[in-house]
Amino acid sequence: MPARGPDSRVYPWGNAFIEGNVVYYYNADFQPADVGRRPGGKSWVGAYDMSGNAWEWTNTIYRPYPYTPDDGREEYSETGAVLHVLRGGSI
C-alpha cells in the first residue's frame, strides 16, 4: 500500500494543505524540527513527519507513477548511474 494510505490522500493527514501540520521552507527558519513537533500532520497510521521536515533518500529506483511494486523499482542497485527516489519534504 502506498504511503498515501488506503484512500490516496494528498497529504498524510488529508487532502488540504495545512501549514501548521508540516515543517517546511516558509515556517521552519531553515532548520529541521524534532520528530513529532507537528502532531496534526501525522499519517493515518500515526507516523510523524511523513511530509516536510527532511528528505528521506530511498533505495527505490525512480520510475513514473503509477507505482507498481513488482516493476523492478524496488530491486537493490549499487550503481551510481540510477536515479533514486526522495520522499517526504525538505526545508
N, C-alpha and C positions, 0 to 999 in steps of 0.2 A: 504494500500500500504506500503510495507517495506520502511525502511529509505534509502535504496539504490536508490530509485526513480523508475520511470516507465521504465527505461532502465537498471536496475540492475547493476549500476556502482559498481566497486570495492571500490572506494573512493568517498566521497561526490562530488568532482569536476570532476571526470572522472575515467579512468581505469589505469592510470600510476601514480606511486608514485612520488610526487614532494616534496622534503624536505622542501622547502620554504612555502608550503601550510599547514604545520602541526607543532604543538609544541609537541615534543616527546623527549625521553631519550637522544638522541645524540645532540640535538640543543637547549636544554632548561635550561642547568645548574641546573637540578634537581628542577626547580621551575615552577609552572603553570603560564600561561600568562593571561593578561586581555582578556576578550572576544573580538574577532574581530581583534586581533593583526596580524593575518594571513589572510587577505581578499581573497587571491587566493584560500583558502581552503573552502570557503563557499559552501553550498549544492545547489542543483538545485532549491530549494525554497528560498534560501537566508539565511539559518540558518548557523551561525558560529560555529566552533569548534565541529563539529559532529564526527571528527576523531582527536584523540590526545588531548592534554592538560590535561584532567582529566576524570576519570571514572564516569559513571552515574550508580548508583545502581537502578535497576528497580524492579517492583513487578512481572514481567514476570517470571513464573516458567520455569526452564531450561528444554528444550526438543530439540532433534536434528533437524536440518533442513531437509526438507523444512519447513518453517514457515507456520503454519495453524492457524489462529486466533481463530477458533472455536474448537480447540482440548483440551481446558481446561487450557492452559498455562497462560491465562490472568485472571484466577479466583483468587480472593484475598485469601491469606493464612497467618494465624498468626503463624503457626508452624515454629520453627527454624530448623526443620529437612528437609526442602525443599530447594533445590539449586535455587537461583535466578540469573538472567542474569545481567552481567555488560556490558554496551555499551560505545562506544566512545574509548578513548585511555588513556594512563597514562604515566607519566614521572617517 
